[in-house]
Amino acid sequence: MSKLEVNNALAEERRLKKLQNQERARQEDEARSRILPRKWIDLSQSQPPLKENRRCKVMTWNLLAQCLVRRTLFPTSDCLKASEREHMLYREILEHKADICCLQEVDRTEKVFPVLDKAGYGHVHVAGPLKKHGCTIAFRREILDRYAEKRILYDEQEIRQTGKGDLAKRGISFRTKNVANLVALKWKDCEDDGVIVATTHLFWHPSYTYERARQAAILLREVTRFRHGLGKESWPCIIAGDFNFAPDDPAYSILVGDPLLPQQSSRLSASRVVHVTIDPEVPVTTKKMMADDEGDGDGETDPDRIIVNARRAGDDDGLLTDEELREICVSAGQPFSAYDRGLQRAEAINPALLFGSRVSIPQGRRGAAEPIWTSYTHFWKVVLDYIFVVDPDRNADVVGVASPHPTENLKPGLPRKGVCASDHISLCADLTWSNNSSSVV
């Protein structure tokens, strides 16, 4: 064999080895990023959109901040390390191909943001005081421009102009450090049309029903105030995130406009308290102070499942009544839930995938068609996440959603390799509304 032939053979050997290494790397990347595929439910035939309608695909997901991961909280999980979860996280975010992504519990931003940048997304991130994670709104730069933004700190928001002191004006029961991220986005193909987007992560403690309802009402009020302040009354509002309440919770009913049931009013009444974080003179009855974040407890043994270190609220504390909570939402303009509306008319949907299959929702009330689960772990199995839409008379509707996962696919609990990198399940909805025809470029 000549020297030239030897060199050619060696070059071919190196080429084949390089190809083998590339294929091995591809397979390894595929394995570490593998997630459970989501079926797409097309609703466009049940509600045909006009050709001139605007289409907007929105996803929301609580990523499970790495700083909150505890083995005691997720004893059945096989992927709690950042290196085991991160590629699954990126894949789930990007596979929806959403125009707008609403993300909660976002930490390790030095890793997440470059992935969003490379995929063509701009992003706005906010976090609460001293919090290591926050809420991010990402948007496709190809079709949307950032127009304005605002951070809402629920602890500082007033709910009335009169009251005995600042705290009474806020009507607050617990200093939670939770925030909302509000961003106005303008369509690049229109002179003066866009969408208001808000994402949030409401207070986690299961017994503080009132505080969550207060935060939800403030969020709706501030979103529509933000829109009004910009002079964009015709822009639809999308409010998505982890609300930490179920479809049968008082806050859900207040938000979507259903009258409160007696048992819901009782839950609100029992949670109208003032915590020591608001009134330092409240006697501390337990040495263990409640954690600021979900994940700082220890699941089944966590004593923070009842209200401690708090007193009953009095008139001077200024907490909102049921009617005052309702009035805030009514005056702001009540939203509809994309999943509840969309899955109600999904002809082929398996009823076992819906919240109403396991919790009885009275006839005529909303919430039964929410997904059966949006968070599924060893210790908790709940619905907490939503995509709400405030429609400014532009015939907003839902023309598609990512299907809920069947329960058997989530056992024995998330996060799980090859299934989902978070304890929450992402939601994605394809929305439509009429164009502002006079604004089209």
C-alpha positions in Angstrom: 0.0 0.0 0.0 1.4 3.4 -1.0 1.9 6.2 1.4 -0.9 8.1 -0.2 -3.3 5.1 0.2 -2.2 4.8 3.9 -2.9 8.5 4.5 -6.3 8.2 2.8 -7.2 5.1 4.9 -6.2 6.9 8.1 -8.2 10.0 7.1 -11.3 7.8 6.4 -10.8 6.1 9.8 -10.7 9.4 11.6 -13.8 10.6 9.7 -15.8 7.5 10.6 -14.7 7.8 14.2 -15.8 11.4 14.3 -19.2 10.5 12.9 -19.5 7.8 15.5 -18.6 10.2 18.3 -21.2 12.7 17.0 -23.9 10.1 16.9 -23.0 8.9 20.4 -23.2 12.5 21.7 -26.5 12.9 19.9 -27.9 9.8 21.5 -26.7 10.8 24.9 -28.2 14.3 24.5 -31.5 12.7 23.4 -31.5 10.4 26.4 -30.8 13.1 29.0 -33.4 15.5 27.5 -36.1 12.9 26.9 -39.6 13.8 28.3 -43.1 12.3 27.9 -44.6 13.6 24.7 -47.7 15.7 24.9 -50.7 15.1 22.6 -52.2 18.3 21.1 -56.0 18.7 21.2 -57.2 20.7 18.2 -60.3 22.7 19.0 -60.4 24.8 15.9 -63.1 22.7 14.3 -65.5 23.1 17.2 -64.9 26.9 17.1 -63.5 27.9 13.6 -61.4 31.0 13.9 -61.8 33.8 11.3 -58.9 34.0 8.9 -58.1 37.5 10.0 -57.9 36.6 13.7 -54.7 36.9 15.7 -53.2 33.6 16.9 -51.0 33.4 20.0 -49.6 30.3 21.6 -48.9 30.6 25.3 -47.3 28.2 27.7 -46.9 28.3 31.5 -44.7 26.2 33.7 -43.3 26.2 37.2 -39.8 24.8 36.6 -39.1 23.8 40.3 -36.2 26.0 41.3 -33.1 24.0 42.0 -32.6 26.0 45.2 -35.9 24.5 46.5 -35.2 20.8 45.8 -35.1 18.6 48.8 -34.9 14.8 48.8 -37.4 14.7 51.7 -40.0 16.5 49.5 -39.5 14.2 46.5 -38.6 10.8 47.9 -39.7 8.9 44.7 -37.9 11.1 42.2 -34.9 9.8 40.2 -33.7 13.2 38.9 -33.2 15.8 41.5 -29.7 17.0 40.6 -29.4 20.1 38.3 -27.4 18.1 35.8 -30.2 15.4 35.6 -33.0 18.0 35.2 -31.7 20.9 33.1 -31.9 19.4 29.6 -35.4 18.0 30.2 -36.4 21.5 31.4 -35.0 23.2 28.2 -36.7 20.6 25.9 -40.1 21.0 27.5 -40.0 24.8 27.3 -38.9 24.8 23.7 -41.0 21.8 22.4 -44.2 23.7 22.8 -43.0 26.3 20.3 -45.0 28.9 22.1 -45.0 32.6 21.2 -45.0 33.5 24.9 -43.6 31.5 27.8 -44.6 32.2 31.4 -42.2 30.6 33.7 -42.1 30.4 37.5 -39.5 29.3 40.1 -36.8 30.3 37.6 -33.3 30.1 39.1 -29.9 29.3 37.6 -30.6 32.1 35.1 -27.0 32.0 33.8 -28.0 28.6 32.3 -31.7 29.2 31.3 -31.4 32.6 29.7 -28.8 31.6 27.1 -31.0 28.7 26.0 -33.9 31.2 25.6 -31.7 33.6 23.7 -30.4 31.0 21.3 -34.0 29.8 20.6 -35.0 33.4 19.6 -36.7 34.5 22.8 -36.5 37.9 24.5 -37.2 37.7 28.3 -38.1 39.8 31.3 -37.4 38.4 34.8 -38.4 39.6 38.3 -38.0 38.2 41.8 -39.3 39.0 45.2 -37.1 40.5 47.9 -34.2 38.2 48.8 -35.7 35.4 46.7 -33.3 33.1 44.8 -35.9 32.4 42.1 -38.4 34.4 40.2 -40.9 34.8 37.4 -39.9 35.1 33.7 -41.9 36.1 30.7 -40.2 35.0 27.4 -41.4 36.1 23.9 -40.5 35.4 20.3 -38.4 38.3 19.2 -39.3 37.5 15.6 -42.9 38.6 16.1 -43.1 40.6 19.4 -41.4 43.6 20.8 -41.2 44.6 24.5 -43.3 47.7 25.0 -43.5 48.2 28.8 -43.0 46.2 32.0 -43.9 46.4 35.7 -43.2 44.4 38.8 -46.0 44.0 41.4 -45.0 43.2 45.0 -48.2 42.0 46.7 -47.0 42.9 50.2 -46.9 46.6 49.3 -50.2 46.9 47.3 -53.1 48.9 48.9 -56.6 47.6 48.5 -58.4 50.7 49.9 -57.6 54.4 50.3 -58.8 54.7 53.9 -57.8 52.7 57.0 -56.1 53.0 60.3 -52.5 52.9 59.0 -50.7 51.5 56.0 -51.3 47.9 56.9 -55.1 48.4 57.1 -55.0 50.0 53.7 -53.2 46.9 52.4 -55.6 44.4 54.0 -52.7 42.0 54.3 -52.5 38.9 56.5 -49.0 37.6 55.9 -45.8 39.1 54.4 -45.1 36.6 51.7 -42.6 38.4 49.3 -44.5 37.1 46.3 -44.5 39.1 43.1 -46.1 39.3 39.6 -44.3 40.1 36.4 -46.3 42.3 33.9 -45.1 42.9 30.4 -46.8 44.7 27.5 -45.8 43.1 24.1 -46.4 44.8 20.8 -46.9 42.8 17.6 -44.3 43.7 15.0 -46.8 43.5 12.1 -49.1 46.1 13.7 -48.7 49.8 14.4 -50.7 49.8 17.6 -51.7 46.3 18.7 -50.3 43.9 21.3 -51.0 41.8 24.3 -50.6 42.3 28.1 -48.9 39.3 29.7 -48.6 38.6 33.4 -47.1 35.7 35.3 -47.0 35.1 39.0 -46.5 32.5 41.8 -48.9 33.1 44.6 -48.4 32.3 48.3 -48.0 28.6 48.8 -49.3 27.9 52.3 -52.5 25.7 52.0 -54.2 27.3 55.0 -53.8 30.9 53.9 -56.8 31.0 51.6 -57.6 34.6 52.2 -54.1 35.9 51.4 -54.1 34.0 48.1 -57.5 35.4 47.2 -56.2 38.9 48.0 -53.1 38.4 45.8 -55.2 37.0 42.9 -57.6 40.0 43.1 -54.7 42.5 43.2 -53.1 40.7 40.2 -56.2 41.1 38.1 -56.7 44.7 39.2 -53.1 45.6 38.5 -53.0 43.9 35.1 -56.0 46.0 33.8 -54.6 49.1 35.5 -51.3 48.5 33.7 -53.2 48.2 30.4 -55.3 51.4 31.1 -52.2 53.4 32.1 -50.6 52.5 28.7 -53.8 53.6 26.9 -54.1 50.1 25.4 -57.7 49.2 26.4 -58.2 47.0 23.3 -55.2 44.7 24.1 -56.1 41.3 25.5 -54.6 40.3 28.8 -53.1 36.8 29.4 -52.5 35.9 33.1 -50.7 32.6 33.6 -48.8 31.0 36.3 -48.8 29.0 39.5 -51.7 30.3 41.6 -51.4 27.7 44.3 -55.2 27.2 44.5 -57.5 24.5 43.0 -60.6 25.0 40.8 -62.9 24.5 43.8 -61.0 27.2 45.9 -62.7 30.5 46.8 -60.0 32.4 44.9 -60.7 30.6 41.6 -64.5 31.3 41.9 -63.9 34.9 42.8 -61.5 35.3 39.8 -63.8 33.8 37.2 -67.0 35.3 38.5 -68.8 32.3 40.2 -70.7 33.2 43.5 -69.0 31.8 46.6 -70.5 28.6 48.1 -71.0 28.5 51.8 -68.1 26.2 52.4 -65.8 28.6 50.4 -66.9 31.5 52.5 -66.1 29.5 55.6 -62.6 28.8 54.3 -62.0 32.5 53.7 -63.3 33.4 57.1 -61.1 30.8 58.9 -58.0 32.2 57.2 -58.6 35.9 58.0 -55.8 36.2 60.4 -52.8 38.5 61.0 -49.4 36.7 61.1 -46.5 37.8 63.2 -44.8 39.0 60.0 -47.5 41.7 59.9 -48.0 42.3 63.6 -44.8 41.7 65.6 -46.8 41.7 68.9 -48.4 38.4 67.9 -47.2 35.7 70.4 -45.0 33.2 68.8 -46.5 29.8 69.6 -44.0 27.6 67.8 -40.2 28.0 67.6 -40.3 26.9 63.9 -41.0 29.9 61.8 -42.8 29.3 58.6 -40.6 29.1 55.5 -40.8 31.8 52.8 -40.7 29.3 50.0 -42.3 26.1 49.0 -39.8 23.4 49.4 -38.4 24.6 52.7 -40.7 22.3 54.6 -40.3 18.5 54.7 -43.5 17.3 53.1 -45.5 14.9 55.2 -43.9 15.9 58.5 -44.2 19.7 57.8 -46.0 21.3 60.7 -46.8 24.4 58.5 -50.0 22.8 57.3 -52.0 24.8 59.9 -52.0 28.5 60.8 -49.5 29.2 63.6 -47.9 32.4 65.0 -51.0 34.4 64.1 -54.1 36.0 65.6 -57.7 36.5 64.4 -58.1 39.6 62.3 -60.2 42.5 63.6 -62.0 45.3 61.8 -59.0 47.7 62.3 -56.8 45.2 60.3 -58.7 46.1 57.1 -58.9 42.6 55.6 -61.2 42.4 52.6 -64.6 40.9 52.9 -66.0 38.4 50.4 -67.9 41.1 48.7 -64.9 43.4 48.5 -62.8 40.7 46.9 -65.6 40.1 44.4 -66.0 43.8 43.6 -62.3 44.1 42.8 -62.5 41.3 40.2 -65.8 42.5 38.7 -64.5 46.1 38.2 -61.3 44.8 36.7 -63.0 42.6 34.1 -63.2 38.9 34.9 -61.2 36.4 32.9 -61.9 33.0 31.5 -59.6 29.9 31.9 -58.2 28.7 28.6 -58.2 25.1 29.7 -61.6 25.1 31.3 -63.2 26.7 28.3 -61.3 24.7 25.7 -61.6 21.2 27.3 -65.4 21.7 27.9 -65.9 21.4 24.2 -63.2 18.9 23.3 -65.3 16.1 21.8 -62.8 13.3 22.2 -61.4 14.2 25.6 -61.2 11.3 28.1 -63.2 12.5 31.2 -60.6 10.9 33.4 -58.2 13.7 32.3 -60.4 16.4 33.9 -60.5 17.8 37.4 -64.3 17.2 37.5 -63.6 13.4 37.3 -62.3 13.4 40.9 -63.8 16.5 42.5 -67.5 17.3 42.2 -68.2 20.7 40.7 -71.8 21.8 40.9 -73.6 22.2 37.6 -73.1 25.6 36.0 -70.0 26.4 37.9 -66.6 26.8 36.3 -63.5 24.6 36.8 -64.6 21.1 36.1 -62.7 21.0 32.8 -59.4 22.0 34.2 -56.7 19.3 33.9 -56.9 16.5 36.4 -53.5 17.4 37.7 -50.9 20.2 37.2 -48.6 19.1 40.0 -48.1 15.4 41.0 -45.7 14.2 43.6 -45.4 11.6 46.4 -46.8 14.1 48.9 -49.2 16.3 46.9 -51.4 15.7 43.8 -53.2 19.0 42.9 -54.3 21.5 40.3 -52.5 24.8 40.8 -51.6 26.3 37.4 -53.8 28.2 34.9 -53.9 30.3 31.8 -56.5 33.1 32.2 -57.6 35.5 29.5 -59.2 38.9 29.9 -61.0 39.6 26.6 -61.6 43.3 25.7 -64.5 42.4 23.4 -62.3 40.9 20.7 -63.9 37.5 20.7 -61.0 35.8 22.4 -61.2 32.0 22.3 -59.2 28.8 22.6 -58.4 26.8 19.5 -56.0 24.2 20.9 -54.4 22.9 24.1 -51.7 20.5 25.2 -53.5 17.5 26.6 -53.2 16.7 30.3 -51.1 13.6 31.2 -53.0 10.5 32.3 -52.5 9.8 36.0 -50.7 6.5 35.4 -48.0 8.3 33.5 -47.1 10.4 36.5 -46.8 7.7 39.1 -45.0 7.4 41.5 -44.4 11.1 41.4 -42.6 13.9 39.7 -39.9 14.9 38.8 -39.1 11.7 36.8 -36.6 10.9 34.1 -38.1 10.6 30.7 -41.4 12.1 32.0 -41.0 15.6 33.4 -38.2 17.6 35.1 -40.5 19.5 37.4 -43.1 18.7 40.0 -45.5 20.7 37.9 -46.9 19.8 34.5 -46.7 22.5 31.8 -49.8 24.0 30.2 -50.0 25.3 26.7 -52.9 26.9 24.8 -53.4 28.3 21.4 -55.5 31.5 21.7 -57.2 33.6 19.1 -58.9 37.0 19.0 -60.0 39.4 16.3 -57.4 41.7 14.8 -57.5 45.5 15.2 -57.8 45.7 11.4 -57.0 49.4 11.4 -53.6 48.8 13.0 -52.3 46.2 10.6 -49.1 47.3 8.8 
